[in-house]
Amino acid sequence: NAGVTQTPKFRILKIGQSMTLQCAQDMNHNYMYWYRQDPGMGLKLIYYSVGAGITDKGEVPNGYNVSRSTTEDFPLRLELAAPSQTSVYFCASARDRLQETQYFGPGTRLLVL
Amino acid sequence: DQQVKQNSPSLSVQEGRISILNCDYTNSMFDYFLWYKKYPAEGPTFLISISSIKDKNEDGRFTVFLNKSAKHLSLHIVPSQPGDSAVYFCAASAQRENYGGSQGNLIFGKGTKLSVKP
């Protein structure tokens, strides 16, 4: 099993550009999450999904969109990139929501200039 | 307002000695706690967890202690090894049904960077 994979590993965007961060998992997990980690800070939840077709906002959803058309994939969309979105983005998945370990991908480092 | 606090940004320990990482929380609804370990350029990996019905959980060299009255938990690593050098994140969640839509979602602290010197 590859676990949770994320692409790209690193990206530079200009202000106002858009992009999609890809996340896939091969563990047949129902729950998937997107976090961002700013320097010196903990991870903050952007969006999460409890299954295909169902998504919900986390703590910091502004400026992002998600979709979940399949169990395996959970892409994160940035429509109008802003310097405040410079961060490292982590995708995670879990079998269930309660007392279940979340498995994280390696992260995507995004720089918005 | 931080609900999960790790007040020590860094900790340096000699190999073979004990490492103690601390975490405080403010939300009394939190009833499940986890520690994650993170190496540079990698995602966090799960280390150990504890439910609020317990006050201690052990897994090999790692032990987590929970003091509910003080809203405090700590991670003990004994003996510390150079490979333990990483950033350690404390996370908390509320598992109870009446917590609403955020049930089960993790709230992370800022992390503590542990350096274990040979």
Boltz contact constraints between the chains, C-beta under 6 A:
constraints:
  - contact:
      token1: [A, 41]
      token2: [B, 110]
      max_distance: 6.0
  - contact:
      token1: [A, 42]
      token2: [B, 108]
      max_distance: 6.0
  - contact:
      token1: [A, 42]
      token2: [B, 109]
      max_distance: 6.0
  - contact:
      token1: [A, 42]
      token2: [B, 110]
      max_distance: 6.0
  - contact:
      token1: [A, 43]
      token2: [B, 108]
      max_distance: 6.0
  - contact:
      token1: [A, 45]
      token2: [B, 105]
      max_distance: 6.0
  - contact:
      token1: [A, 90]
      token2: [B, 43]
      max_distance: 6.0
  - contact:
      token1: [A, 97]
      token2: [B, 104]
      max_distance: 6.0
  - contact:
      token1: [A, 98]
      token2: [B, 95]
      max_distance: 6.0
  - contact:
      token1: [A, 98]
      token2: [B, 104]
      max_distance: 6.0
  - contact:
      token1: [A, 99]
      token2: [B, 32]
      max_distance: 6.0
  - contact:
      token1: [A, 101]
      token2: [B, 46]
      max_distance: 6.0
  - contact:
      token1: [A, 104]
      token2: [B, 43]
      max_distance: 6.0
  - contact:
      token1: [A, 104]
      token2: [B, 44]
      max_distance: 6.0
  - contact:
      token1: [A, 105]
      token2: [B, 43]
      max_distance: 6.0
  - contact:
      token1: [A, 106]
      token2: [B, 42]
      max_distance: 6.0
  - contact:
      token1: [A, 106]
      token2: [B, 43]
      max_distance: 6.0
  - contact:
      token1: [A, 107]
      token2: [B, 43]
      max_distance: 6.0
